[in-house]
Amino acid sequence: MLSIIMEEKAQVAVIMVPFPAQGHLNQLLQLSCLISSYGIRVHYVGSATHNRQAKFRINGLNPLDIAKIHFHDLPIPAFVSPPPNPNSSIKFPAHLLPSWIASLNLRQPIAEYLREISSSMRKIIVIHDTLMAPVVQDVATVSNAESYVFNCISTFTESSRVWERIGKPFPIRLQKELPSMEGCTTDEVKEFAALRFNHLGIRAGDVYNTSRVIEGTYVDLLAREEIVGSRKVWAVGPILPFKLYSNSLHQCLEWLDKQGPKSVIYISFGTTVSMSDEEIKELALGLEQSKQNFLWVLRDADKGDVFDGEVRRAELPEGFVERTRGVGMVVRDWAPEPEILAHPSTGGFMSHCGWNSCIESITMGVPIAAWPMHSDQPRNAMFTTDILKIGILVREWTKQGELVKASMIENVVRRLMASDEGIEIRKKAEEVAAAVRMSTEAGGVSRNELDSFISHITR
């Protein structure tokens, strides 16, 4: 019987089509490794540049698992790769738009690829980022293929957006008003994102990187017949591996080894945020004045081609590094975030609240100092601070145009790292993490949903 099941799975191929931005490339690669662990052949398709980026930044994933994934470099036109503008009034990384537009040209090579392998497989399963719906639309013309959307955002944020789109009040009573979408992106990016709506109807289901333990209410909202019709919905997360492959050579992990338990606040704003010189100065002074241990990853937002040329090296206040030596560490390059959050010395996380960072922090039980910058981040911040109650806000979204002063940062860091309030928030974060992690173990709700999804696509 087992051999029959394995043979059935071997006749199914999964084609992953990620959106070319780090938080999306990363999650689709994590999902690829999970699906591959069931004995299913997984193909990860994209441009040579973005496939290289995905493989270069495999934080926490085992290289042996990556080796089982079949990467396919497909052609796209050359695109300009301008640097981000750290002084923009809207923090959204609109400079990435040329690379995203170029990626729309993947439609034809993906269609050809689907037709090529469909003749040798019983079933083709295309799993794609929602923004890549225009690229995979030809799945409808392949008789033994079906597609599924993998959503890289929280169901709380997605359900609130869906209810706004259908013009109805959000059916869940919230203690606070939802943050406005104003200032979250630019008009040009909104136009690009809207292209997906004409092509999402062909999908057979939706998959989310979340657990019903924390978002069951919102998963159920998105599974309502009025929203999905006959499509199925699965919450299979967190998809981050709990047994992280160690990158112990990184200098920041060696530094963390020398710090006390839960004594370090980790500061990182991900791959799509660039701070102005003024913002960096205030953050530096706030950290210094807090007198708390800190590990600060100070990088500009990614360019469309992360391997293309020099990047800005932001200036720190004069003497800052010398004055904080032994207390803090500033990292200028790529850092292994999952391993940093899992480290016993890490006791807090100042974050932009991209969903990737949120789900990593939730999984590792690290409380969040939430400082949303754009996109889904304001609502993710609300979810972590007001609903899960595992963090505190650095700044209200209504004040996004105001400079966050050093005194505000000092106050937030001390509240999170050195107060009774912070101790209670950390305790809550650790309780949530334990429940989330249990949900991914055998018999847990997330593991059951993943098993259900695998059974469904190999039926």
Phi, psi and omega in degrees: 000316180299319181295326178294316179298315180297322179294321178298316180294324181294341180269005178248133175242136177254129178251116179266129179235091183278156170281139187279065171218146194306313183297340179268314177305317184296311184293320179293329177288321175300315179296323178302315180295321178297312182293321178299329181294345176272006179084020180258137179285126183242130177248128181249113188244142179178187176289159179301319182298313186281329172295320177298318178299314181300317182286331181288331185244062184265050183309121173083344180274146180281126178305331178293327176288321178298323183297340180277347180275137181263106180273137179232117179273115180252151186283140168224159179296156173299144180227152177287149183230070184288158176286158176290160177256103184291346182259007180296143179289335174251125187283350182302138184281067183296344179294347179277350186305318179303322180290326179289318179296319178300325183290341176297339179286001175287349185306307184295310179297327177291318178300316179295320180295318179299314181294326181294312185273344182295333182288339183253001182236149176292321184212141175246127178246118177260121175246120188225153171296145182305324182287349179262012180304319178298332184284329185256014186300336183284359174301332181294342182264000180254116192297328183255027180240149172214156186238153179224141177268131170258119184263122184269019179233168182289154177287335174298311180293315182295318181294322178295323177292318181299316181294327175293321181294324181272001173073030179240153178292145181298125188286352179258129179286126180247150181288331180234159176290142178300139175300142178293152174277356180297130179085002182279337180200185181252164180298322181296320180290323176301319179296318178298313183296329182292342180299336185288334190295330181287349188236003182278346184293340184277349186289150182265350181180174182233137179239137182236143176272072179204171178242142176297340178302322182254335187229023182306320180301319185276330172299315180298323177301316183284345179267358179299143182301325180294342180262312187251352183064236181267000181291155179261157180229133178232139172247102191253006188266178357287140184270357175294133179292137179281330174270088185287136174286124190284133172250055191294352179285343183293134186300328183290330178288324175296321178294317179298326180302335184268358183261162180286163180300133176055027187262351188248133169263128180265130181241119177204137180246027171073201188255003184234017181237131172239126180264147177287164178302322181294318179295319180296319179300312181296320179296316179300313181293323178296318178295317180298316183289336180289337181060027176257149176296139182217150171235112189244116173269107185253099181223154169283165173300151175301151166271170179303322173246105186290349180261008188263094167074192186283155174240155180297137174251100186296143180278139172259157178305144182303129178082359184299312183298318181293317183292332183256009180300132182091336179261319184227166176221135177251126179250131184257351184244191179297136181234148183280083189304313181302321180289325177296314181293330180278349185290137182297342179277346182277122183241357179195162185218111172273116193222153173286347179070036162297151187297325177305309180294321180299311184292328175294315181294318178300315183296324183271356178074031181256122180292155191244134164264102193273123181227076184293146185240324183190182173056230181277357190298320179301322180281327172299320179297318177297320181297315183288323185272317187265332183260305176284334180059045179243025179189178177227151180279138171282319184208136174295144181297331179296344180250028186296337181276355183264146177289131175278115185279160182303323181296324177293317180295315177304316182296313182296316181297318180293320178300316184285322190259339189216047178212164176297324177301315180297322179298318180293319179295319179295320178299316179296318180299320180291325177294316179297317180300317181299317180293320180295315181296320179297329182293342181264355179276167181308127181089347178285160187295322179289321177296319179298321180291322177295316177300319179297318179296316179298316178299322182293314184283344179255009184297000000 
